[in-house]
């Protein structure tokens, strides 16, 4: 933890040094004090292009230590929109010590197409030890004492998306349309590679839960190794936030449908919908804010391929996040712990910006937060037994599943610390702990941004 903190300090200095040198050498007139800023805030107005290269040293309890590099590119234009940007790029190449890799390129602009917002992403996610705890929350028993390889599978996903958003009522109500393409390549874990360097009870030679789900007929054999998801997204947004990266007031609500019919070459046709409501309530101007998010993601009909269930679907400046449970959805819970045809979740938190200053011509603030998160399966994925008549196999099935028990809410609590740079780049450290051991032992995250 101390090493991670030292790395963050070093990374901040690198960020400051690069940004300041670029501004000084290339755009000497790009920094000025806003005449509209109050003397109390003294906000420095950023102009032109700002590069934010940063080595990645982060941590996610579910994935391990993350290492790599990223580059944020912000176009502030003439500064009239600051702290908002005209357009921005994000580039990342990183890996985790538990076997994950991710390569991400995103672009977001409100000005490339007049009166439209364009968001594009091209990503590759490689997961050698992806979490898989079964379906329907507590209908799937989690044995915390078993070798963690039992709850793992392999998944590689190339992902492309393009979303377009336009005004219905200016600065308030918007339409959205998008196309999202994912190719899922799913396999059992490489047990020889997992056991390399291990001995005794740390080794794993049996079948994983994913393999058992195939044997039990819960995961159909014709989709067990993945497939192509080709989907259109259509929806509406209501957005009155004052500032996207760290809102202090306003409402951000959206609802959209996910349509993946055979006609657009999806491997398995499916239809889903998603609705999210976020509210930001200032308690003490922009320094102390209460924020909450409520979300629901459901399936139209009684079927969706199992490989699309872990995703919290998204339209706009970002990309689909993996899992109900984890850093981007319900902090502290085991990643992908809550999966079903319909899932509901919420986040509540108090955010406090307790210190502001200028350092090397950059606007800096420090903030802390405390949160309560929760999620539950509302409508179950079918986990009834469809395997052979082996008594041994049936006994194992009953050991790890109980379709008669209805899932209840999974809760976690925690807090965090943030460093904000020019209001757009935010380093985040958070820890969440579930209230039930069936949902894990707690997770530490070192990442970027606010959760919502």
ABEGO torsion letter per residue (X at the ends): XAAAAAAAAAAAAAAAAAAAAAAAAABAAABBBBAABBAAAGBBBBBEBBBBBBBBBBBBAAAEBBBEBBBBBBBAEAGAAOABBABBBBBBBBBBAAGBBBBBBBBBBAAABBGBBBBBBBBBBBBABBBBAEBGEAABBBBAABBAAAABBBBBBBBBBBBBBBBABBGABBBBBBBBBBBBBBBBBBAAAAABGBBEAABBABBBAAAAAAAAGABBAAAAAEEBBBBBBBBBBBBABABAABBABEBBBBBBBBBBBAAAGBABBBBBBBBBBBBBBBABEAABBBBBBBBBBBBBEABBBAAAAABBBBBEBEBBBBEBEEAABBBGBBBGABBBABBBBBBBBBBBBABBBBBGGBBBBBBBBBBBBBBBBABBBBABBABBABAAAAAAAAAABBAABBBBBBBBBEBBBBBBBGGABBBBBBBBBBABAAAEAEBBBBBBEBAX
